[in-house]
Amino acid sequence: MGFTHTRQGHTSAIRQLVLQAPAPVIAQALGYHDKSTTRIATAAGAPLEELRFVAHSS
């Protein structure tokens, strides 16, 4: 029996990460584009300060 990889589970894990660290840091660590993690952070309700950091770091 193996693990199944689901998009919902994957996005859920990233959502938790972007609430704990800046989206660009998560993007770089996982090989994602920072706009993707910014979109996930916005949907997850990241604090406004976090989103300002994201906007100025690109």
C-alpha positions as CSV (number, residue, x, y, z in Angstrom):
1,M,0.0,0.0,0.0
2,G,1.4,3.4,-1.0
3,F,0.6,7.0,-0.5
4,T,-1.5,8.8,-3.1
5,H,-0.5,12.2,-4.1
6,T,-3.5,14.6,-4.2
7,R,-3.5,18.2,-5.4
8,Q,-5.8,19.1,-2.5
9,G,-3.3,17.6,0.1
10,H,-0.4,19.2,-1.6
11,T,-2.0,22.7,-1.7
12,S,-3.1,22.3,1.9
13,A,0.5,21.6,3.0
14,I,1.8,24.6,1.1
15,R,-1.0,26.7,2.7
16,Q,0.2,25.8,6.1
17,L,3.8,26.7,5.2
18,V,3.0,30.1,3.8
19,L,1.2,31.0,7.1
20,Q,4.4,30.2,9.0
21,A,7.1,31.8,6.7
22,P,7.2,34.4,3.9
23,A,5.7,33.1,0.6
24,P,8.9,33.9,-1.4
25,V,11.0,31.8,1.0
26,I,8.6,28.9,0.7
27,A,8.6,29.3,-3.1
28,Q,12.4,29.2,-3.3
29,A,12.6,26.2,-1.0
30,L,10.1,24.2,-3.0
31,G,11.0,25.4,-6.5
32,Y,7.7,27.3,-7.0
33,H,7.2,30.7,-8.6
34,D,6.7,33.3,-5.9
35,K,3.4,34.4,-7.5
36,S,2.0,30.9,-6.9
37,T,2.8,30.9,-3.3
38,T,1.6,34.5,-3.0
39,R,-1.8,33.4,-4.4
40,I,-1.9,30.5,-1.9
41,A,-0.9,32.9,0.9
42,T,-3.7,35.3,0.0
43,A,-6.3,32.5,-0.1
44,A,-5.1,31.2,3.2
45,G,-5.5,34.6,4.9
46,A,-1.9,35.5,5.4
47,P,-1.4,38.7,7.4
48,L,-1.3,41.9,5.5
49,E,2.4,42.5,6.5
50,E,3.2,39.1,4.9
51,L,1.6,40.1,1.6
52,R,3.4,43.5,1.6
53,F,6.7,41.6,2.0
54,V,5.8,39.4,-0.9
55,A,4.9,42.3,-3.1
56,H,8.2,44.1,-2.5
57,S,10.5,41.1,-2.7
58,S,9.8,40.2,-6.3
